[in-house]
């Protein structure tokens, strides 16, 4: 809702990829105010948005999925973004909606980000098919880790130039800007998720399969992503050990794109998308190796969804994307709720929201309730962790 | 004398392509002209310049695999798929059985029937239909089931053999147990026989017998199609002087003697890498002895057989009480297929032992033996045993158990209900399979 970012894209090397009719901008922005983004701009641009989306959809032979990419902490991405999400559900109910949301870290500089995030969460829980949460702090940590490795060059190993998950290898832009490295990680996430749809492989994993296999209950659709390897060493020979290391890393908390520790929480489901020269036996060996170390929910003890794509990402020989539906998102949400409550108790900045037409106090309370019940659902599942659940008695057939 | 193959879904198409490749190679290398002609007639259409076109239909709900499959076949230079023999859509079935069965099946029924009809019309005489699919996914399992139902309606007098791939135990698809349960329970109603290959078992064969270090799906499919080819290539059944003209029909009547028992497993010996093959010599007594013990001890391959397990005849009065001797795999019927040098000297008496079978069927009807003196797929001697036995009981029980456990929490059921499969439908499927498990347990 302000022109700066979009204009920059239009002047950059990607200007030919976007068509001016695909752009909707305004002038003044949303002022980091979810209500302004959602209600004010939502109602103003509703028809235009529907029109443009419809037009783009008509060009498709077969529309399978919408990707919504936004942040939770601001005003436009969060507010107008969730408005668009609701719109997409109304207008295209059969098309999957996969949302990549950048969650604000604790040290976020936008004061009202907890409000914006919680208000947006409700829409995500109710209207998205899958959400891939990403946290700025995790991205920054990964970037630092890679930079550190590049500069220190651990004992003889040298990182192959431009084959890190943060380099825009294969991309078209020139000068690197501040958030570029972190954004590259998210871009790589999206590339890996769509790789099976774009390239051939011996075991394809399409986007609708992700939604099907990783969402056991409609509201629990928050999938924690992790990408490995973060970089490729200059050593061309890839011993099996290194391949196995890639799998192990996918489950370590340093490689998750949100601040969470899935290994110590409960897995509801997990997907592994492998790219490159990896065969089904490598996949099986690693699953068998790692499985005993990961706590899975009682009714999904072998709950793995796997995909093999033959084409690796640019600059790598192989790559792995892990998507986990894991209760480790609960602490993230709980912390977000605490930050929200801190502000809400004091009614800080509330007037900015309530004075927007369409916004009511109820929006806040309902959003809070929605999040609390989501946290409760995750808690109940967590409580079953480690508890030996008896198997459901089988049907008795009269012989 | 022709067989039409219907390949559905990624697995079905990948296996199918490898299948025709094996058939073509085997018959092209055969020195027996009669064998070669019979095989070509059965599985291929011959064009004016002796080019071979497979009698097959390829179906998938997304285009990549079919394009790959067709290209791979064409690249061989020896055979190809028909130009208009495929049907695909764009969006896939999302691993959702309900989507494949209740949405895509009915929606594209006309088109598929048409494709099959056109292929069938090009056969002088249709003697059987083979379908290939996996149990774990959405298209193969869901739409494959629906298509089988349609084919049964359209060709009521033709034998339909469903070849299914059982997924790895440790999961390829999270909802694979649901998809497997739904598929098997429905297929049981209208399929003639369900021939099963388990990925886990085939994987072991690749690892231990073929010595492959990095096993790919290609390797797995080569083993599966070696097995299939050894059953379906020309062979003398009974004591006739010409190759069987109704292989699939005779297959059914040898193995499926009771409608409650339709699950078939397959064992083949010897299996090894081509490098080892060059240095190996075989004799029929050795091969058959191993094969018999593989059956009794329910081993999938000739390594690691438990020789301590013995066949024990169940007395007639034991019927009704499930007997569980330690690891003994009782059979209802067996089909032994021998190919290669000196087949006439092979002594198959070991398989006629009544102790192997259930007491309530005459032994003569329980064992059939086919043979061909033409060596198959590079093996000087090769023996295959297709069994209707308790082999698959453990896997079936495990799959149903896991699916039931998941169903108890109602996990993922909303995904199926979205496309019209209700809780009632699930319960019906579970009931059918519990009955099958019970029937096989009590042998």
Interface residues (C-beta under 8 A of the other chain):
Chain A: X61 X62 X64 X200 X202 X203 X204 X206 X208 X209 X211 X212 X213 X214 X215 X216 X217 X218 X268 X269 X279 X280 X281 X282 X284 X287 X288 X291 X298 X299 X300 X301 X302 X303 X304 X305 X306 X308 X391 X392 X394 X395 X397 X399
Chain B: X10 X14 X62 X64 X65 X68 X89 X90 X91 X92 X93 X94 X95 X96 X138 X168 X169 X170 X171 X172 X173 X174 X175 X203 X206 X207 X212 X213 X214 X215 X216 X217 X218 X220 X320 X400 X401 X402 X404 X405 X406 X407 X408 X409 X411 X412 X414 X415 X427 X430 X431 X434 X435 X438 X442
